Amino acid sequence: MDMKAVRELDSAARDAKLNELRQELFNLRFQHSTAQLENTQRLKAVKQSIARILTVKNEKPKA
């Protein structure tokens, strides 16, 4: 998910996407620890998406 797409989401949709990504990260970490994860790059991508959403979420009140 790129920054443009994150900025276009409203607050409720952003929160829902954040919860979805956090759940996915939890599942990926569990799969990684049990050696069932095939695409380890997905861990990095999910973490970056979470960071993008949190960045936009934190810059809105300050602007």
N, CA, C and O atoms as a printed pandas DataFrame, in Angstrom:
     atom_number atom_name residue_name chain_id  residue_number  x_coord  y_coord  z_coord
0              1         N          MET        A               1    0.851   -1.169    0.000
1              2        CA          MET        A               1    0.000    0.000    0.000
2              3         C          MET        A               1    0.899    1.235    0.000
3              4         O          MET        A               1    1.742    1.393    0.883
4              5         N          ASP        A               2    0.719    2.098   -0.980
5              6        CA          ASP        A               2    1.572    3.277   -1.083
6              7         C          ASP        A               2    0.956    4.457   -0.326
7              8         O          ASP        A               2   -0.205    4.408    0.081
8              9         N          MET        A               3    1.743    5.506   -0.148
9             10        CA          MET        A               3    1.312    6.661    0.643
10            11         C          MET        A               3    0.094    7.348    0.048
11            12         O          MET        A               3   -0.773    7.821    0.783
12            13         N          LYS        A               4    0.022    7.408   -1.262
13            14        CA          LYS        A               4   -1.119    8.060   -1.904
14            15         C          LYS        A               4   -2.413    7.337   -1.546
15            16         O          LYS        A               4   -3.425    7.970   -1.246
16            17         N          ALA        A               5   -2.373    6.025   -1.580
17            18        CA          ALA        A               5   -3.562    5.237   -1.244
18            19         C          ALA        A               5   -3.926    5.392    0.233
19            20         O          ALA        A               5   -5.105    5.443    0.581
20            21         N          VAL        A               6   -2.923    5.465    1.092
21            22        CA          VAL        A               6   -3.181    5.622    2.525
22            23         C          VAL        A               6   -3.812    6.975    2.807
23            24         O          VAL        A               6   -4.744    7.072    3.605
24            25         N          ARG        A               7   -3.314    8.015    2.162
25            26        CA          ARG        A               7   -3.847    9.361    2.396
26            27         C          ARG        A               7   -5.278    9.513    1.884
27            28         O          ARG        A               7   -6.031   10.341    2.398
28            29         N          GLU        A               8   -5.659    8.730    0.886
29            30        CA          GLU        A               8   -7.012    8.821    0.333
30            31         C          GLU        A               8   -8.049    8.142    1.224
31            32         O          GLU        A               8   -9.242    8.415    1.098
32            33         N          LEU        A               9   -7.607    7.261    2.121
33            34        CA          LEU        A               9   -8.539    6.573    3.009
34            35         C          LEU        A               9   -9.030    7.519    4.099
35            36         O          LEU        A               9   -8.300    8.408    4.539
36            37         N          ASP        A              10  -10.280    7.319    4.532
37            38        CA          ASP        A              10  -10.758    8.104    5.663
38            39         C          ASP        A              10  -10.262    7.458    6.960
39            40         O          ASP        A              10   -9.663    6.383    6.934
40            41         N          SER        A              11  -10.506    8.101    8.059
41            42        CA          SER        A              11   -9.949    7.669    9.338
42            43         C          SER        A              11  -10.417    6.267    9.730
43            44         O          SER        A              11   -9.616    5.453   10.191
44            45         N          ALA        A              12  -11.692    5.986    9.550
45            46        CA          ALA        A              12  -12.229    4.674    9.925
46            47         C          ALA        A              12  -11.632    3.568    9.061
47            48         O          ALA        A              12  -11.298    2.494    9.562
48            49         N          ALA        A              13  -11.499    3.831    7.770
49            50        CA          ALA        A              13  -10.924    2.834    6.864
50            51         C          ALA        A              13   -9.451    2.610    7.183
51            52         O          ALA        A              13   -8.952    1.489    7.094
52            53         N          ARG        A              14   -8.759    3.688    7.557
53            54        CA          ARG        A              14   -7.350    3.567    7.924
54            55         C          ARG        A              14   -7.185    2.699    9.174
55            56         O          ARG        A              14   -6.294    1.853    9.242
56            57         N          ASP        A              15   -8.059    2.924   10.161
57            58        CA          ASP        A              15   -7.995    2.125   11.386
58            59         C          ASP        A              15   -8.300    0.660   11.109
59            60         O          ASP        A              15   -7.666   -0.229   11.677
60            61         N          ALA        A              16   -9.271    0.409   10.237
61            62        CA          ALA        A              16   -9.617   -0.968    9.888
62            63         C          ALA        A              16   -8.454   -1.652    9.172
63            64         O          ALA        A              16   -8.134   -2.807    9.453
64            65         N          LYS        A              17   -7.830   -0.933    8.249
65            66        CA          LYS        A              17   -6.688   -1.493    7.517
66            67         C          LYS        A              17   -5.518   -1.748    8.465
67            68         O          LYS        A              17   -4.811   -2.746    8.329
68            69         N          LEU        A              18   -5.317   -0.847    9.421
69            70        CA          LEU        A              18   -4.247   -1.014   10.401
70            71         C          LEU        A              18   -4.465   -2.279   11.233
71            72         O          LEU        A              18   -3.528   -3.045   11.458
72            73         N          ASN        A              19   -5.686   -2.493   11.682
73            74        CA          ASN        A              19   -5.990   -3.701   12.451
74            75         C          ASN        A              19   -5.793   -4.956   11.610
75            76         O          ASN        A              19   -5.277   -5.963   12.095
76            77         N          GLU        A              20   -6.206   -4.891   10.358
77            78        CA          GLU        A              20   -6.038   -6.025    9.448
78            79         C          GLU        A              20   -4.555   -6.354    9.245
79            80         O          GLU        A              20   -4.162   -7.520    9.274
80            81         N          LEU        A              21   -3.745   -5.322    9.041
81            82        CA          LEU        A              21   -2.313   -5.538    8.830
82            83         C          LEU        A              21   -1.619   -6.051   10.085
83            84         O          LEU        A              21   -0.715   -6.882    9.999
84            85         N          ARG        A              22   -2.032   -5.567   11.240
85            86        CA          ARG        A              22   -1.439   -6.050   12.491
86            87         C          ARG        A              22   -1.771   -7.527   12.711
87            88         O          ARG        A              22   -0.929   -8.295   13.178
88            89         N          GLN        A              23   -2.999   -7.918   12.374
89            90        CA          GLN        A              23   -3.382   -9.322   12.492
90            91         C          GLN        A              23   -2.570  -10.178   11.517
91            92         O          GLN        A              23   -2.121  -11.271   11.862
92            93         N          GLU        A              24   -2.388   -9.668   10.295
93            94        CA          GLU        A              24   -1.591  -10.392    9.311
94            95         C          GLU        A              24   -0.139  -10.528    9.774
95            96         O          GLU        A              24    0.471  -11.583    9.603
96            97         N          LEU        A              25    0.413   -9.463   10.360
97            98        CA          LEU        A              25    1.783   -9.514   10.868
98            99         C          LEU        A              25    1.912  -10.555   11.975
99           100         O          LEU        A              25    2.897  -11.291   12.032
100          101         N          PHE        A              26    0.921  -10.614   12.845
101          102        CA          PHE        A              26    0.914  -11.621   13.905
102          103         C          PHE        A              26    0.951  -13.024   13.307
103          104         O          PHE        A              26    1.731  -13.870   13.743
104          105         N          ASN        A              27    0.110  -13.265   12.310
105          106        CA          ASN        A              27    0.064  -14.581   11.669
106          107         C          ASN        A              27    1.371  -14.901   10.950
107          108         O          ASN        A              27    1.850  -16.033   11.000
108          109         N          LEU        A              28    1.943  -13.903   10.285
109          110        CA          LEU        A              28    3.205  -14.125    9.582
110          111         C          LEU        A              28    4.336  -14.447   10.553
111          112         O          LEU        A              28    5.165  -15.314   10.276
112          113         N          ARG        A              29    4.374  -13.757   11.684
113          114        CA          ARG        A              29    5.405  -14.040   12.681
114          115         C          ARG        A              29    5.253  -15.453   13.237
115          116         O          ARG        A              29    6.238  -16.149   13.481
116          117         N          PHE        A              30    4.004  -15.861   13.431
117          118        CA          PHE        A              30    3.760  -17.210   13.924
118          119         C          PHE        A              30    4.219  -18.239   12.899
119          120         O          PHE        A              30    4.859  -19.228   13.257
120          121         N          GLN        A              31    3.901  -18.018   11.638
121          122        CA          GLN        A              31    4.332  -18.927   10.577
122          123         C          GLN        A              31    5.856  -18.952   10.469
123          124         O          GLN        A              31    6.453  -20.006   10.249
124          125         N          HIS        A              32    6.474  -17.795   10.626
125          126        CA          HIS        A              32    7.931  -17.711   10.535
126          127         C          HIS        A              32    8.599  -18.505   11.660
127          128         O          HIS        A              32    9.607  -19.177   11.443
128          129         N          SER        A              33    8.033  -18.421   12.848
129          130        CA          SER        A              33    8.632  -19.122   13.987
130          131         C          SER        A              33    8.477  -20.635   13.882
131          132         O          SER        A              33    9.273  -21.385   14.446
132          133         N          THR        A              34    7.456  -21.080   13.162
133          134        CA          THR        A              34    7.255  -22.523   12.996
134          135         C          THR        A              34    7.794  -23.023   11.661
135          136         O          THR        A              34    7.520  -24.156   11.263
136          137         N          ALA        A              35    8.555  -22.188   10.972
137          138        CA          ALA        A              35    9.204  -22.528    9.693
138          139         C          ALA        A              35    8.206  -22.899    8.601
139          140         O          ALA        A              35    8.488  -23.757    7.764
140          141         N          GLN        A              36    7.040  -22.253    8.608
141          142        CA          GLN        A              36    6.035  -22.499    7.579
142          143         C          GLN        A              36    5.926  -21.342    6.592
143          144         O          GLN        A              36    5.205  -21.437    5.599
144          145         N          LEU        A              37    6.633  -20.262    6.860
145          146        CA          LEU        A              37    6.543  -19.077    6.013
146          147         C          LEU        A              37    7.439  -19.238    4.796
147          148         O          LEU        A              37    8.640  -19.475    4.924
148          149         N          GLU        A              38    6.844  -19.107    3.614
149          150        CA          GLU        A              38    7.609  -19.250    2.376
150          151         C          GLU        A              38    8.117  -17.907    1.860
151          152         O          GLU        A              38    9.245  -17.815    1.376
152          153         N          ASN        A              39    7.297  -16.873    1.961
153          154        CA          ASN        A              39    7.659  -15.557    1.440
154          155         C          ASN        A              39    8.028  -14.641    2.611
155          156         O          ASN        A              39    7.163  -13.964    3.166
156          157         N          THR        A              40    9.297  -14.621    2.980
157          158        CA          THR        A              40    9.720  -13.811    4.117
158          159         C          THR        A              40    9.691  -12.317    3.804
159          160         O          THR        A              40    9.666  -11.499    4.724
160          161         N          GLN        A              41    9.694  -11.953    2.541
161          162        CA          GLN        A              41    9.622  -10.544    2.149
162          163         C          GLN        A              41    8.290   -9.928    2.583
163          164         O          GLN        A              41    8.201   -8.717    2.788
164          165         N          ARG        A              42    7.268  -10.752    2.720
165          166        CA          ARG        A              42    5.948  -10.250    3.113
166          167         C          ARG        A              42    5.997   -9.621    4.508
167          168         O          ARG        A              42    5.272   -8.662    4.776
168          169         N          LEU        A              43    6.842  -10.149    5.400
169          170        CA          LEU        A              43    6.998   -9.554    6.730
170          171         C          LEU        A              43    7.408   -8.090    6.621
171          172         O          LEU        A              43    6.815   -7.225    7.267
172          173         N          LYS        A              44    8.409   -7.817    5.815
173          174        CA          LYS        A              44    8.905   -6.451    5.639
174          175         C          LYS        A              44    7.836   -5.558    5.021
175          176         O          LYS        A              44    7.659   -4.416    5.445
176          177         N          ALA        A              45    7.129   -6.069    4.030
177          178        CA          ALA        A              45    6.108   -5.277    3.347
178          179         C          ALA        A              45    4.967   -4.902    4.295
179          180         O          ALA        A              45    4.468   -3.778    4.254
180          181         N          VAL        A              46    4.561   -5.828    5.136
181          182        CA          VAL        A              46    3.475   -5.554    6.083
182          183         C          VAL        A              46    3.923   -4.530    7.120
183          184         O          VAL        A              46    3.165   -3.624    7.469
184          185         N          LYS        A              47    5.154   -4.670    7.615
185          186        CA          LYS        A              47    5.679   -3.697    8.577
186          187         C          LYS        A              47    5.730   -2.295    7.973
187          188         O          LYS        A              47    5.398   -1.316    8.640
188          189         N          GLN        A              48    6.143   -2.201    6.720
189          190        CA          GLN        A              48    6.214   -0.900    6.057
190          191         C          GLN        A              48    4.823   -0.304    5.864
191          192         O          GLN        A              48    4.640    0.904    6.015
192          193         N          SER        A              49    3.856   -1.130    5.537
193          194        CA          SER        A              49    2.489   -0.640    5.373
194          195         C          SER        A              49    1.937   -0.120    6.695
195          196         O          SER        A              49    1.262    0.909    6.727
196          197         N          ILE        A              50    2.220   -0.825    7.776
197          198        CA          ILE        A              50    1.790   -0.369    9.101
198          199         C          ILE        A              50    2.434    0.976    9.420
199          200         O          ILE        A              50    1.768    1.880    9.926
200          201         N          ALA        A              51    3.714    1.112    9.131
201          202        CA          ALA        A              51    4.420    2.368    9.398
202          203         C          ALA        A              51    3.838    3.511    8.575
203          204         O          ALA        A              51    3.715    4.630    9.075
204          205         N          ARG        A              52    3.481    3.247    7.325
205          206        CA          ARG        A              52    2.889    4.291    6.481
206          207         C          ARG        A              52    1.562    4.774    7.059
207          208         O          ARG        A              52    1.303    5.976    7.112
208          209         N          ILE        A              53    0.731    3.842    7.488
209          210        CA          ILE        A              53   -0.568    4.214    8.050
210          211         C          ILE        A              53   -0.381    5.017    9.329
211          212         O          ILE        A              53   -1.058    6.025    9.533
212          213         N          LEU        A              54    0.532    4.583   10.191
213          214        CA          LEU        A              54    0.767    5.308   11.440
214          215         C          LEU        A              54    1.348    6.695   11.184
215          216         O          LEU        A              54    1.043    7.636   11.917
216          217         N          THR        A              55    2.171    6.831   10.163
217          218        CA          THR        A              55    2.736    8.135    9.815
218          219         C          THR        A              55    1.638    9.101    9.411
219          220         O          THR        A              55    1.602   10.236    9.886
220          221         N          VAL        A              56    0.748    8.662    8.542
221          222        CA          VAL        A              56   -0.349    9.522    8.093
222          223         C          VAL        A              56   -1.282    9.823    9.260
223          224         O          VAL        A              56   -1.773   10.944    9.393
224          225         N          LYS        A              57   -1.522    8.840   10.090
225          226        CA          LYS        A              57   -2.409    9.018   11.239
226          227         C          LYS        A              57   -1.853   10.066   12.203
227          228         O          LYS        A              57   -2.614   10.853   12.768
228          229         N          ASN        A              58   -0.532   10.082   12.395
229          230        CA          ASN        A              58    0.084   11.026   13.325
230          231         C          ASN        A              58    0.290   12.410   12.729
231          232         O          ASN        A              58    0.378   13.384   13.477
232          233         N          GLU        A              59    0.367   12.529   11.424
233          234        CA          GLU        A              59    0.591   13.854   10.844
234          235         C          GLU        A              59   -0.708   14.620   10.651
235          236         O          GLU        A              59   -0.672   15.843   10.516
236          237         N          LYS        A              60   -1.826   13.964   10.633
237          238        CA          LYS        A              60   -3.106   14.649   10.455
238          239         C          LYS        A              60   -3.408   15.634   11.586
239          240         O          LYS        A              60   -3.747   16.781   11.294
240          241         N          PRO        A              61   -3.303   15.243   12.872
241          242        CA          PRO        A              61   -3.627   16.199   13.941
242          243         C          PRO        A              61   -2.653   17.378   14.012
243          244         O          PRO        A              61   -3.029   18.456   14.473
244          245         N          LYS        A              62   -1.429   17.193   13.570
245          246        CA          LYS        A              62   -0.420   18.238   13.675
246          247         C          LYS        A              62   -0.526   19.263   12.555
247          248         O          LYS        A              62   -0.010   20.374   12.673
248          249         N          ALA        A              63   -1.189   18.892   11.475
249          250        CA          ALA        A              63   -1.264   19.781   10.314
250          251         C          ALA        A              63   -2.312   20.859   10.497
251          252         O          ALA        A              63   -2.503   21.692    9.611
